[in-house]
Amino acid sequence: MILSIVKALHIAALILWCAGLIALPLVLAKHSRDEAQTTYARLRLLTHDSYTMIVTPAAVVAIAAGTALIYLRGVFEPWMFAKLVAVGLLVCLHAFVGHVVLLMSERRGEYAPPSAVPLVVASILTMTVVLLLVLAKPVVPDIAPAWLKSPQNRQLPVEETPI
């Protein structure tokens, strides 16, 4: 029961987060240097409030619920670590979108937003990789060297262990 609730929460938060990573660059691209103050204010409030009140909390909930699912299901497989790398890329894209939202609000008329196409394409490709890794659960080769997987029976380089 708890597993189902956490999984539903994870999926719902992912839907909001991913939708925001696609929609926000498109809305930011609507800004232009010569737009009226009312239009600018409306778009600025829409992008700022969407980013801070919807997309970012959804990202935090998605990552927290996903982390809980990893431990509840005990999924410590190589494909999961590959998925976490892709999720890290989504976090980087999220941070870049937030940076653009901030620049648009602070530099009215001085900052032209980047094209939405690269951000949307990068987001969709990363989301597709995450989805494929989760659904296919491919066999990913373990590339970690053997010395990282076994104890080395060596002393610590310090005299005592910190408390």
N, CA, C and O of each residue as an XYZ file, in Angstrom:
652
protein
N       0.823     -1.197      0.000
C       0.000      0.000      0.000
C       0.868      1.264      0.000
O       0.661      2.175     -0.801
N       1.843      1.298      0.915
C       2.722      2.459      0.985
C       3.518      2.597     -0.300
O       3.722      3.703     -0.802
N       3.969      1.457     -0.830
C       4.735      1.477     -2.075
C       3.911      2.072     -3.214
O       4.432      2.846     -4.016
N       2.634      1.719     -3.289
C       1.756      2.245     -4.334
C       1.541      3.750     -4.191
O       1.500      4.472     -5.188
N       1.407      4.214     -2.971
C       1.209      5.645     -2.731
C       2.462      6.426     -3.114
O       2.375      7.474     -3.754
N       3.624      5.916     -2.721
C       4.881      6.602     -3.047
C       5.096      6.604     -4.558
O       5.535      7.604     -5.125
N       4.787      5.485     -5.206
C       4.954      5.414     -6.663
C       3.998      6.373     -7.367
O       4.392      7.041     -8.323
N       2.748      6.452     -6.909
C       1.782      7.387     -7.506
C       2.231      8.836     -7.296
O       2.117      9.662     -8.202
N       2.738      9.138     -6.111
C       3.243     10.481     -5.830
C       4.437     10.808     -6.729
O       4.551     11.920     -7.244
N       5.323      9.830     -6.910
C       6.495     10.004     -7.767
C       6.079     10.287     -9.215
O       6.613     11.197     -9.850
N       5.145      9.521     -9.723
C       4.706      9.688    -11.116
C       3.984     11.022    -11.298
O       4.208     11.714    -12.292
N       3.118     11.391    -10.349
C       2.399     12.668    -10.457
C       3.368     13.848    -10.418
O       3.223     14.798    -11.187
N       4.349     13.788     -9.532
C       5.327     14.873     -9.445
C       6.187     14.925    -10.698
O       6.533     16.008    -11.170
N       6.535     13.757    -11.242
C       7.315     13.722    -12.484
C       6.557     14.348    -13.642
O       7.143     15.058    -14.459
N       5.267     14.090    -13.715
C       4.463     14.668    -14.792
C       4.495     16.195    -14.707
O       4.690     16.871    -15.717
N       4.303     16.735    -13.501
C       4.349     18.196    -13.334
C       5.730     18.752    -13.650
O       5.851     19.769    -14.333
N       6.771     18.088    -13.155
C       8.133     18.568    -13.362
C       8.500     18.555    -14.843
O       9.020     19.537    -15.373
N       8.227     17.446    -15.498
C       8.575     17.337    -16.922
C       7.755     18.298    -17.775
O       8.278     18.881    -18.725
N       6.488     18.468    -17.451
C       5.666     19.429    -18.186
C       6.216     20.842    -18.014
O       6.234     21.628    -18.962
N       6.660     21.158    -16.810
C       7.241     22.473    -16.565
C       8.545     22.683    -17.311
O       8.817     23.788    -17.780
N       9.364     21.631    -17.428
C      10.629     21.750    -18.156
C      10.408     21.928    -19.659
O      11.299     22.397    -20.368
N       9.242     21.560    -20.133
C       8.914     21.788    -21.546
C       8.205     23.133    -21.720
O       8.498     23.877    -22.656
N       7.275     23.440    -20.819
C       6.455     24.641    -20.978
C       7.215     25.933    -20.663
O       7.057     26.929    -21.369
N       8.026     25.924    -19.624
C       8.696     27.165    -19.228
C       9.619     27.732    -20.305
O       9.572     28.940    -20.537
N      10.456     26.937    -20.978
C      11.258     27.528    -22.056
C      10.400     28.106    -23.179
O      10.768     29.110    -23.789
N       9.262     27.476    -23.452
C       8.372     27.996    -24.494
C       7.775     29.340    -24.081
O       7.670     30.251    -24.901
N       7.387     29.464    -22.818
C       6.833     30.730    -22.335
C       7.924     31.796    -22.272
O       7.687     32.953    -22.620
N       9.121     31.404    -21.826
C      10.225     32.370    -21.762
C      10.586     32.897    -23.148
O      10.988     34.052    -23.287
N      10.447     32.068    -24.158
C      10.765     32.493    -25.521
C       9.763     33.516    -26.046
O      10.035     34.187    -27.041
N       8.622     33.645    -25.400
C       7.617     34.634    -25.807
C       8.013     36.053    -25.419
O       7.468     37.019    -25.954
N       8.961     36.185    -24.489
C       9.432     37.518    -24.106
C      10.157     38.157    -25.282
O      10.884     37.492    -26.020
N       9.947     39.452    -25.442
C      10.719     40.197    -26.434
C      11.154     41.518    -25.808
O      10.569     41.968    -24.823
N      12.153     42.118    -26.369
C      12.713     43.350    -25.795
C      11.767     44.542    -25.912
O      11.841     45.472    -25.110
N      10.891     44.521    -26.892
C      10.043     45.697    -27.124
C       8.588     45.483    -26.699
O       7.705     46.195    -27.177
N       8.323     44.531    -25.824
C       6.946     44.290    -25.408
C       6.489     45.330    -24.385
O       7.302     45.967    -23.715
N       5.200     45.479    -24.286
C       4.625     46.445    -23.346
C       4.860     46.000    -21.910
O       5.055     44.815    -21.639
N       4.839     46.958    -20.999
C       5.103     46.652    -19.595
C       4.078     45.678    -19.032
O       4.440     44.791    -18.259
N       2.810     45.822    -19.400
C       1.781     44.914    -18.869
C       2.009     43.483    -19.353
O       1.856     42.532    -18.587
N       2.375     43.336    -20.618
C       2.644     42.001    -21.151
C       3.863     41.402    -20.465
O       3.864     40.231    -20.083
N       4.903     42.222    -20.314
C       6.115     41.753    -19.643
C       5.807     41.326    -18.213
O       6.251     40.267    -17.771
N       5.046     42.146    -17.488
C       4.730     41.843    -16.093
C       3.927     40.547    -15.985
O       4.170     39.737    -15.091
N       2.982     40.353    -16.887
C       2.164     39.138    -16.859
C       3.026     37.897    -17.128
O       2.930     36.907    -16.402
N       3.860     37.948    -18.161
C       4.721     36.812    -18.479
C       5.758     36.570    -17.390
O       6.076     35.423    -17.076
N       6.280     37.639    -16.817
C       7.266     37.493    -15.761
C       6.657     36.830    -14.537
O       7.269     35.935    -13.955
N       5.463     37.253    -14.137
C       4.790     36.618    -13.000
C       4.437     35.167    -13.300
O       4.570     34.304    -12.432
N       3.996     34.897    -14.501
C       3.646     33.529    -14.883
C       4.868     32.618    -14.804
O       4.794     31.534    -14.226
N       5.985     33.047    -15.377
C       7.179     32.198    -15.373
C       7.758     32.064    -13.963
O       8.141     30.969    -13.552
N       7.822     33.163    -13.228
C       8.391     33.115    -11.884
C       7.547     32.243    -10.958
O       8.072     31.362    -10.277
N       6.242     32.492    -10.936
C       5.369     31.721    -10.051
C       5.297     30.256    -10.455
O       5.258     29.378     -9.593
N       5.279     29.986    -11.743
C       5.261     28.591    -12.190
C       6.531     27.869    -11.767
O       6.482     26.725    -11.315
N       7.664     28.539    -11.916
C       8.935     27.914    -11.567
C       9.058     27.692    -10.063
O       9.461     26.616     -9.622
N       8.709     28.713     -9.275
C       8.925     28.617     -7.829
C       7.819     27.878     -7.078
O       8.077     27.278     -6.035
N       6.590     27.915     -7.597
C       5.473     27.338     -6.846
C       4.970     26.007     -7.395
O       4.243     25.291     -6.705
N       5.344     25.667     -8.621
C       4.855     24.416     -9.202
C       6.004     23.500     -9.605
O       6.102     22.372     -9.122
N       6.870     23.984    -10.488
C       7.884     23.122    -11.093
C       8.955     22.700    -10.079
O       9.298     21.520    -10.004
N       9.474     23.631     -9.314
C      10.521     23.281     -8.346
C       9.996     22.382     -7.225
O      10.654     21.391     -6.910
N       8.852     22.672     -6.608
C       8.338     21.722     -5.615
C       8.043     20.340     -6.217
O       8.256     19.318     -5.565
N       7.557     20.317     -7.452
C       7.315     19.026     -8.098
C       8.626     18.263     -8.289
O       8.662     17.045     -8.119
N       9.697     18.970     -8.639
C      11.002     18.325     -8.807
C      11.489     17.757     -7.477
O      11.998     16.637     -7.427
N      11.337     18.516     -6.414
C      11.776     18.048     -5.094
C      10.977     16.820     -4.666
O      11.552     15.850     -4.172
N       9.664     16.854     -4.852
C       8.822     15.716     -4.484
C       9.160     14.502     -5.354
O       9.233     13.382     -4.848
N       9.363     14.713     -6.645
C       9.696     13.596     -7.545
C      11.007     12.940     -7.134
O      11.105     11.713     -7.100
N      12.007     13.745     -6.822
C      13.304     13.188     -6.434
C      13.218     12.508     -5.066
O      13.797     11.439     -4.870
N      12.507     13.112     -4.130
C      12.363     12.503     -2.798
C      11.585     11.190     -2.878
O      11.985     10.195     -2.274
N      10.489     11.182     -3.612
C       9.703      9.950     -3.746
C      10.489      8.892     -4.518
O      10.421      7.707     -4.192
N      11.231      9.314     -5.534
C      12.055      8.362     -6.280
C      13.138      7.757     -5.412
O      13.414      6.562     -5.511
N      13.758      8.565     -4.561
C      14.765      8.048     -3.640
C      14.136      7.057     -2.665
O      14.717      6.011     -2.376
N      12.957      7.386     -2.162
C      12.250      6.462     -1.270
C      11.933      5.148     -1.992
O      12.056      4.072     -1.407
N      11.528      5.234     -3.248
C      11.227      4.019     -4.014
C      12.460      3.140     -4.198
O      12.366      1.913     -4.154
N      13.606      3.765     -4.404
C      14.843      2.981     -4.560
C      15.067      2.129     -3.316
O      15.402      0.949     -3.417
N      14.883      2.726     -2.150
C      15.116      1.985     -0.911
C      13.967      1.035     -0.581
O      14.205     -0.053     -0.056
N      12.733      1.424     -0.876
C      11.600      0.533     -0.604
C      11.633     -0.720     -1.481
O      11.280     -1.810     -1.031
N      12.054     -0.559     -2.715
C      12.113     -1.696     -3.647
C      13.477     -2.378     -3.669
O      13.610     -3.486     -4.189
N      14.481     -1.725     -3.110
C      15.821     -2.308     -3.099
C      16.419     -2.405     -4.489
O      17.082     -3.388     -4.819
N      16.187     -1.400     -5.294
C      16.666     -1.416     -6.680
C      18.041     -0.765     -6.738
O      18.166      0.442     -6.945
N      19.064     -1.585     -6.553
C      20.438     -1.104     -6.634
C      21.115     -1.794     -7.807
O      22.086     -2.533     -7.645
N      20.582     -1.536     -8.984
C      21.056     -2.157    -10.223
C      21.801     -1.122    -11.052
O      21.575      0.076    -10.886
N      22.682     -1.561    -11.941
C      23.409     -0.604    -12.790
C      22.506      0.292    -13.641
O      22.836      1.456    -13.865
N      21.365     -0.237    -14.121
C      20.485      0.606    -14.935
C      19.914      1.755    -14.103
O      19.651      2.836    -14.630
N      19.722      1.517    -12.799
C      19.193      2.567    -11.928
C      20.216      3.698    -11.770
O      19.848      4.871    -11.714
N      21.485      3.340    -11.701
C      22.512      4.375    -11.585
C      22.634      5.165    -12.889
O      22.907      6.365    -12.866
N      22.431      4.494    -14.020
C      22.402      5.208    -15.303
C      21.207      6.160    -15.340
O      21.309      7.278    -15.845
N      20.082      5.710    -14.805
C      18.892      6.569    -14.748
C      19.153      7.782    -13.855
O      18.726      8.891    -14.175
N      19.844      7.578    -12.750
C      20.140      8.686    -11.855
C      21.050      9.719    -12.511
O      20.946     10.911    -12.220
N      21.934      9.275    -13.386
C      22.762     10.216    -14.147
C      21.870     11.071    -15.054
O      22.057     12.284    -15.152
N      20.897     10.428    -15.717
C      19.967     11.167    -16.581
C      19.109     12.125    -15.755
O      18.825     13.238    -16.198
N      18.697     11.707    -14.567
C      17.927     12.592    -13.689
C      18.791     13.789    -13.271
O      18.291     14.907    -13.147
N      20.080     13.549    -13.057
C      20.994     14.653    -12.762
C      21.040     15.664    -13.895
O      21.129     16.868    -13.655
N      20.980     15.174    -15.139
C      20.930     16.079    -16.290
C      19.622     16.878    -16.292
O      19.618     18.062    -16.630
N      18.514     16.230    -15.913
C      17.244     16.967    -15.793
C      17.350     18.060    -14.728
O      16.809     19.153    -14.898
N      18.037     17.765    -13.647
C      18.227     18.769    -12.595
C      19.045     19.948    -13.135
O      18.751     21.105    -12.835
N      20.068     19.645    -13.930
C      20.872     20.728    -14.538
C      20.021     21.580    -15.481
O      20.129     22.806    -15.476
N      19.182     20.940    -16.284
C      18.286     21.684    -17.172
C      17.320     22.532    -16.355
O      17.032     23.672    -16.717
N      16.823     21.980    -15.261
C      15.925     22.705    -14.366
C      16.620     23.953    -13.818
O      16.031     25.034    -13.786
N      17.864     23.802    -13.391
C      18.611     24.940    -12.856
C      18.846     25.998    -13.934
O      18.771     27.195    -13.654
N      19.129     25.567    -15.157
C      19.344     26.535    -16.227
C      18.066     27.304    -16.539
O      18.110     28.512    -16.772
N      16.936     26.616    -16.546
C      15.653     27.303    -16.771
C      15.420     28.321    -15.653
O      14.965     29.434    -15.917
N      15.723     27.953    -14.420
C      15.586     28.893    -13.311
C      16.502     30.097    -13.466
O      16.125     31.218    -13.125
N      17.693     29.868    -13.976
C      18.629     30.967    -14.227
C      18.062     31.929    -15.273
O      18.166     33.146    -15.124
N      17.469     31.382    -16.320
C      16.877     32.221    -17.363
C      15.680     32.996    -16.798
O      15.504     34.175    -17.106
N      14.870     32.345    -15.982
C      13.739     33.037    -15.343
C      14.260     34.210    -14.520
O      13.692     35.301    -14.567
N      15.326     33.995    -13.773
C      15.901     35.059    -12.955
C      16.447     36.190    -13.817
O      16.204     37.360    -13.522
N      17.176     35.861    -14.870
C      17.731     36.907    -15.739
C      16.633     37.703    -16.430
O      16.762     38.914    -16.608
N      15.563     37.037    -16.816
C      14.453     37.748    -17.464
C      13.812     38.743    -16.507
O      13.359     39.806    -16.932
N      13.769     38.412    -15.229
C      13.123     39.330    -14.292
C      14.053     40.457    -13.858
O      13.589     41.558    -13.563
N      15.347     40.201    -13.815
C      16.274     41.228    -13.338
C      16.769     42.164    -14.429
O      17.133     43.304    -14.143
N      16.788     41.710    -15.660
C      17.374     42.510    -16.742
C      16.338     42.857    -17.793
O      16.521     42.557    -18.973
N      15.290     43.464    -17.386
C      14.196     43.849    -18.290
C      14.747     44.670    -19.444
O      15.331     45.733    -19.230
N      14.571     44.195    -20.639
C      14.989     44.915    -21.823
C      16.440     44.724    -22.200
O      16.834     45.074    -23.313
N      17.243     44.182    -21.310
C      18.657     43.981    -21.610
C      18.977     42.541    -21.973
O      20.037     42.274    -22.539
N      18.096     41.619    -21.663
C      18.385     40.206    -21.832
C      17.388     39.580    -22.804
O      16.176     39.638    -22.601
N      17.914     38.998    -23.833
C      17.054     38.268    -24.775
C      17.092     36.793    -24.382
O      18.173     36.216    -24.264
N      15.939     36.181    -24.179
C      15.933     34.779    -23.752
C      16.503     33.871    -24.837
O      16.400     34.175    -26.026
N      17.100     32.763    -24.427
C      17.616     31.835    -25.425
C      16.468     31.163    -26.170
O      15.324     31.168    -25.715
N      16.788     30.600    -27.297
C      15.779     29.873    -28.056
C      15.263     28.699    -27.224
O      16.023     28.047    -26.507
N      13.979     28.448    -27.331
C      13.384     27.362    -26.560
C      13.707     25.995    -27.148
O      13.627     24.986    -26.447
N      14.067     25.951    -28.410
C      14.262     24.673    -29.097
C      15.335     23.801    -28.442
O      15.057     22.637    -28.156
N      16.558     24.309    -28.188
C      17.554     23.424    -27.573
C      17.152     22.933    -26.193
O      17.395     21.775    -25.854
N      16.538     23.801    -25.387
C      16.117     23.389    -24.050
C      15.019     22.338    -24.098
O      15.057     21.354    -23.359
N      14.044     22.550    -24.969
C      12.944     21.595    -25.075
C      13.439     20.264    -25.634
O      13.048     19.201    -25.153
N      14.295     20.323    -26.644
C      14.830     19.080    -27.230
C      15.669     18.328    -26.200
O      15.532     17.113    -26.056
N      16.542     19.048    -25.482
C      17.362     18.397    -24.458
C      16.495     17.789    -23.362
O      16.771     16.686    -22.889
N      15.454     18.500    -22.960
C      14.557     17.978    -21.929
C      13.836     16.729    -22.400
O      13.770     15.736    -21.676
N      13.293     16.773    -23.612
C      12.548     15.624    -24.129
C      13.466     14.424    -24.316
O      13.082     13.300    -23.993
N      14.671     14.643    -24.831
C      15.609     13.529    -25.003
C      15.993     12.907    -23.658
O      16.052     11.685    -23.527
N      16.250     13.748    -22.675
C      16.615     13.234    -21.353
C      15.449     12.490    -20.717
O      15.641     11.435    -20.113
N      14.247     13.032    -20.850
C      13.073     12.348    -20.314
C      12.861     11.008    -20.996
O      12.469     10.035    -20.352
N      13.119     10.953    -22.292
C      12.981      9.703    -23.037
C      13.994      8.674    -22.548
O      13.660      7.500    -22.386
N      15.222      9.106    -22.313
C      16.248      8.188    -21.798
C      15.835      7.648    -20.433
O      15.959      6.450    -20.175
N      15.347      8.520    -19.563
C      14.901      8.075    -18.238
C      13.776      7.057    -18.376
O      13.796      6.010    -17.729
N      12.801      7.365    -19.216
C      11.664      6.465    -19.398
C      12.093      5.120    -19.973
O      11.619      4.075    -19.526
N      12.979      5.138    -20.953
C      13.463      3.886    -21.537
C      14.242      3.057    -20.525
O      14.101      1.835    -20.483
N      15.056      3.709    -19.718
C      15.808      2.969    -18.704
C      14.886      2.340    -17.665
O      15.124      1.220    -17.214
N      13.835      3.063    -17.287
C      12.909      2.541    -16.282
C      12.072      1.394    -16.842
O      11.870      0.379    -16.175
N      11.590      1.562    -18.068
C      10.708      0.534    -18.636
C      11.468     -0.695    -19.133
O      10.999     -1.820    -18.967
N      12.632     -0.490    -19.739
C      13.364     -1.621    -20.313
C      14.255     -2.317    -19.283
O      14.527     -3.512    -19.401
N      14.702     -1.578    -18.287
C      15.635     -2.110    -17.296
C      16.755     -2.904    -17.978
O      16.934     -4.093    -17.716
N      17.507     -2.226    -18.858
C      18.520     -2.954    -19.632
C      19.672     -3.450    -18.756
O      19.916     -2.936    -17.664
N      20.357     -4.445    -19.262
C      21.542     -4.941    -18.574
C      22.687     -3.987    -18.909
O      23.184     -3.958    -20.034
N      23.083     -3.225    -17.927
C      24.167     -2.264    -18.102
C      25.428     -2.914    -17.542
O      25.423     -3.387    -16.405
N      26.509     -2.944    -18.322
C      27.723     -3.587    -17.806
C      28.277     -2.842    -16.593
O      28.250     -1.613    -16.532
N      28.767     -3.596    -15.655
C      29.367     -3.024    -14.460
C      30.809     -2.671    -14.782
O      31.639     -3.559    -14.976
N      31.110     -1.386    -14.840
C      32.437     -0.948    -15.270
C      33.334     -0.557    -14.103
O      34.457     -0.096    -14.310
N      32.849     -0.738    -12.882
C      33.657     -0.388    -11.714
C      34.797     -1.391    -11.570
O      34.584     -2.595    -11.715
N      36.006     -0.905    -11.286
C      37.129     -1.829    -11.116
C      36.957     -2.688     -9.863
O      36.262     -2.299     -8.925
N      37.584     -3.835     -9.858
C      37.439     -4.794     -8.754
C      37.916     -4.213     -7.425
O      37.354     -4.542     -6.380
N      38.938     -3.357     -7.439
C      39.457     -2.816     -6.187
C      38.462     -1.898     -5.491
O      38.589     -1.639     -4.294
N      37.453     -1.393     -6.243
C      36.415     -0.586     -5.607
C      35.336     -1.446     -4.956
O      34.561     -0.953     -4.136
N      35.281     -2.710     -5.309
C      34.210     -3.577     -4.829
C      34.599     -4.459     -3.659
O      33.735     -5.087     -3.048
N      35.868     -4.519     -3.338
C      36.282     -5.408     -2.256
C      37.147     -4.637     -1.263
O      37.803     -3.658     -1.622
N      37.140     -5.093      0.001
C      37.965     -4.415      1.002
C      39.448     -4.596      0.688
O      39.850     -5.629      0.153
N      40.242     -3.615      1.014
C      41.679     -3.644      0.716
C      42.519     -4.013      1.942
O      43.734     -4.178      1.827
N      41.890     -4.142      3.106
C      42.575     -4.489      4.351
C      43.753     -3.565      4.634
O      44.845     -4.019      4.974
N      43.523     -2.290      4.491
C      44.548     -1.285      4.769
C      44.098     -0.409      5.922
O      42.905     -0.296      6.203
N      45.045      0.196      6.573
C      44.751      1.107      7.666
C      44.336      2.462      7.101
O      44.736      2.840      5.999
N      43.545      3.171      7.858
C      43.183      4.528      7.481
C      44.404      5.428      7.579
O      45.300      5.152      8.376
N      44.465      6.498      6.788
C      45.651      7.365      6.824
C      45.706      8.272      8.059
O      46.634      9.070      8.184
N      44.749      8.169      8.958
C      44.761      8.968     10.177
C      44.852      8.039     11.376
O      44.516      6.859     11.285
N      45.308      8.579     12.505
C      45.484      7.759     13.699
C      44.154      7.295     14.283
O      43.991      6.118     14.605
N      43.223      8.199     14.416
C      41.940      7.828     15.001
C      40.797      8.229     14.079
O      40.915      9.146     13.267
N      39.717      7.533     14.227
C      38.539      7.810     13.431
C      37.804      8.996     14.037
O      37.568      9.020     15.244
N      37.434      9.988     13.216
C      36.701     11.145     13.763
C      35.352     10.721     14.355
O      34.707      9.793     13.868
N      34.956     11.404     15.388
C      33.683     11.072     16.056
C      32.577     11.887     15.453
O      31.424     11.765     15.867
